[in-house]
Amino acid sequence: MNRDAILKSASMPAFSPSYPRGPYRFVRREYLIVTYETDADAIRAALPEPLEPAPGNLAFYEWMKMPDSTGFGDYEESGSGIFATYQGEPCNFSVQMYLDDEPPITAGREIWGFPKKYGVPRLKVMKDTLTGTLHYDEERVAMGTMAYKHVTLDPAEVAKGLGKLNVNLKLLPDVDGSPKVAQLVGYNLENIHVHGAWDGPARLHLIPHVNCRVADLPVKRIVGGRHQVVDFTLPYGRVLHDYLA
């Protein structure tokens, strides 16, 4: 394998790459998102500078079902985020994510710095309830429920919200264990199509676990639930802030 062949490889291992080159298209990606008020000190502990908390000390917990995604296949995902601002611009900061498929775990961490670990999330409709669960090491650590399709939303407004800035903290070590990459990475979803979206009452239960710390952003007050089914393209990101510069 010569230099040209090595540099053409999309990802490791070069002999059998974990994922192809992007951008990546997601079709009929389904979400359950529960927005809630959490503890201000917990937000500060999880939010890297120079990001600032948005007003209201708001966080969100979400489940995502991806039945058709470029290079990654069919998988499910769950995790938490914080409503924040970057230089005055509203953004969503990803705190932690748990999913059940190796290629999107690897690609997410290596390219965009998504905070991904292995877990077993599940999203399904149980009678009149949209229900999300997350198990980590066979223990249930999260459950979210939402009334099914109570309030229909305007697809154009939902698409506008999906296009806002998203931010990750990307950390990669060098061969000696010292920091090699320490960046805030920003990205905006593209080519968004909303099949349907609904608001409604929701509940969220988070269980403390030392290696799956979803409960470290505790639930103080539920703001509401969002159910949506969308298509979009996930493009490559851009560096917003380099901590090693």
C-alpha positions in Angstrom: 0.0 0.0 0.0 1.7 3.2 -1.2 1.2 6.8 0.0 -1.5 7.6 -2.6 -3.5 4.5 -1.6 -3.2 5.3 2.1 -4.5 8.9 1.6 -7.4 7.7 -0.5 -8.8 5.6 2.3 -11.9 7.1 3.8 -11.3 5.8 7.3 -9.6 3.2 9.4 -8.9 0.3 9.0 -7.5 1.1 5.6 -8.0 -2.5 4.5 -11.7 -2.3 5.4 -12.9 1.2 6.2 -15.5 1.7 8.9 -17.3 4.4 6.9 -17.2 6.0 3.4 -16.6 9.6 2.6 -19.5 12.1 3.1 -21.6 14.1 3.0 -24.2 11.8 4.6 -27.9 11.7 3.8 -30.5 10.6 6.3 -34.0 9.6 5.1 -37.1 9.5 7.4 -35.1 10.1 10.6 -37.5 10.0 13.5 -37.0 12.0 16.7 -38.5 12.2 20.2 -37.1 15.4 21.9 -38.0 16.3 25.4 -37.0 19.9 26.4 -36.6 20.6 30.1 -35.2 23.1 32.6 -32.1 21.8 34.4 -29.6 23.0 37.0 -27.6 26.1 36.1 -24.4 24.8 37.7 -24.7 21.5 35.8 -25.0 23.4 32.6 -21.9 25.4 33.4 -20.0 22.2 34.2 -20.9 20.6 30.9 -20.7 23.6 28.5 -17.2 24.4 27.2 -16.0 28.0 26.8 -16.6 30.2 24.8 -20.1 28.9 24.6 -22.7 30.6 26.9 -25.9 29.1 28.3 -29.1 30.3 26.6 -31.6 32.0 28.8 -33.7 29.7 31.0 -31.1 26.9 31.8 -32.7 24.7 29.2 -31.5 21.2 28.1 -32.9 18.6 25.9 -32.9 14.8 25.8 -33.6 13.0 22.5 -34.1 9.7 20.9 -33.4 9.2 17.1 -34.3 6.3 14.8 -32.3 6.2 11.6 -33.8 3.6 9.2 -31.9 4.8 6.1 -28.5 6.6 6.4 -25.7 6.8 3.9 -22.8 4.5 4.9 -24.2 3.9 8.4 -27.3 1.8 7.6 -30.1 1.3 10.1 -29.5 2.2 13.8 -30.8 4.1 16.8 -29.4 6.9 19.0 -30.1 8.7 22.2 -28.5 11.5 24.2 -28.6 15.0 25.7 -27.8 18.5 24.7 -27.8 22.1 26.0 -29.4 25.2 24.4 -26.5 27.7 24.2 -25.1 30.6 22.2 -21.8 31.1 20.3 -20.8 34.7 19.9 -24.5 35.6 20.3 -25.8 33.0 17.8 -28.2 30.4 19.2 -26.9 26.9 19.0 -27.3 23.3 20.3 -24.4 21.8 22.1 -24.2 18.0 22.2 -23.2 16.7 25.6 -23.4 12.9 25.2 -24.8 10.3 22.8 -25.4 6.6 22.9 -26.0 4.4 19.9 -25.9 0.8 18.8 -23.9 0.8 15.5 -20.1 1.0 15.2 -19.7 3.0 11.9 -21.7 6.1 13.1 -19.9 6.0 16.5 -16.5 6.0 14.8 -17.3 8.5 12.1 -19.1 10.8 14.5 -16.2 11.0 16.9 -13.4 11.1 14.3 -15.0 13.7 11.9 -17.3 16.0 13.9 -16.4 15.2 17.5 -19.8 13.9 18.4 -19.6 12.6 22.0 -20.7 9.0 21.1 -20.5 5.8 23.1 -22.1 2.4 22.7 -25.5 1.9 24.2 -28.9 0.4 23.4 -31.5 3.1 22.7 -35.0 2.3 21.4 -37.8 4.5 20.1 -41.3 3.1 19.4 -45.0 3.8 19.6 -46.7 2.0 22.4 -50.5 2.3 21.9 -51.1 6.1 22.3 -47.6 6.9 23.6 -44.3 7.6 21.8 -41.8 5.9 24.0 -38.0 6.1 24.2 -35.7 4.0 26.4 -31.9 3.8 26.8 -30.0 0.8 28.3 -26.3 0.9 29.2 -24.6 -2.3 30.2 -28.1 -3.9 30.5 -29.3 -1.3 32.9 -32.0 1.2 32.0 -30.8 4.7 32.5 -33.4 6.8 30.6 -37.0 6.8 29.6 -39.0 9.4 27.8 -42.7 9.4 26.9 -44.8 11.8 24.8 -48.5 11.9 23.9 -48.8 10.7 20.2 -49.4 13.5 17.6 -51.5 15.9 19.6 -50.4 19.2 18.0 -49.4 19.4 14.3 -46.6 21.9 13.5 -45.8 23.9 10.4 -43.1 22.0 8.5 -41.4 25.2 7.3 -40.9 26.4 10.9 -39.6 23.1 12.0 -37.1 23.0 9.0 -35.9 26.5 10.0 -35.2 25.3 13.5 -33.4 22.2 12.3 -31.0 24.4 10.3 -29.6 26.3 13.3 -26.0 25.9 14.4 -25.0 22.7 16.1 -21.7 22.5 18.1 -19.6 19.6 19.4 -16.4 19.5 21.5 -13.9 17.4 19.5 -11.0 15.8 21.5 -8.4 13.5 20.0 -5.1 12.5 21.7 -1.7 12.3 20.0 0.4 9.0 20.1 1.9 10.0 23.5 -1.5 10.7 25.0 -1.2 14.5 24.9 -3.9 16.6 23.1 -3.6 16.5 19.4 -7.0 18.0 18.5 -9.1 20.2 20.9 -11.7 22.1 18.9 -15.2 23.4 19.0 -16.8 22.1 15.7 -19.8 23.7 14.2 -22.1 22.4 11.5 -25.5 23.1 10.0 -27.8 20.5 8.5 -28.7 20.9 4.8 -31.3 19.9 2.3 -33.9 19.5 5.0 -37.4 18.1 4.3 -39.9 17.7 7.1 -42.4 14.8 6.6 -44.3 15.7 9.8 -43.8 17.2 13.2 -45.9 17.4 16.4 -45.7 18.9 19.8 -47.3 17.5 23.0 -47.0 16.8 26.7 -44.0 14.7 27.6 -42.2 13.2 30.6 -38.5 12.2 31.2 -36.9 9.9 33.7 -33.1 9.8 34.1 -31.3 7.3 36.3 -27.8 8.1 37.7 -25.0 5.8 36.3 -21.3 6.5 36.6 -20.4 5.6 33.0 -23.6 6.9 31.3 -24.1 10.2 33.0 -27.4 11.3 31.4 -28.8 12.2 34.9 -26.0 14.7 35.5 -28.2 17.2 33.8 -31.2 16.7 36.2 -34.8 17.3 35.3 -36.3 20.3 37.2 -39.2 21.1 34.9 -40.5 19.7 31.7 -41.1 22.3 29.0 -42.5 20.0 26.3 -42.1 17.2 23.8 -41.4 17.2 20.0 -41.9 14.3 17.6 -40.6 14.8 14.1 -39.8 12.8 10.9 -37.3 14.4 8.6 -34.8 14.0 5.8 -31.5 16.0 5.7 -27.9 16.0 4.7 -25.2 16.0 7.3 -22.2 18.0 5.8 -18.7 18.2 7.1 -18.1 20.7 9.9 -16.0 23.7 10.5 -13.7 24.7 13.4 -15.3 27.5 15.5 -12.6 27.5 18.2 -9.2 25.8 18.5 -8.0 25.4 22.1 -4.5 24.5 21.0 -4.0 27.5 18.7 
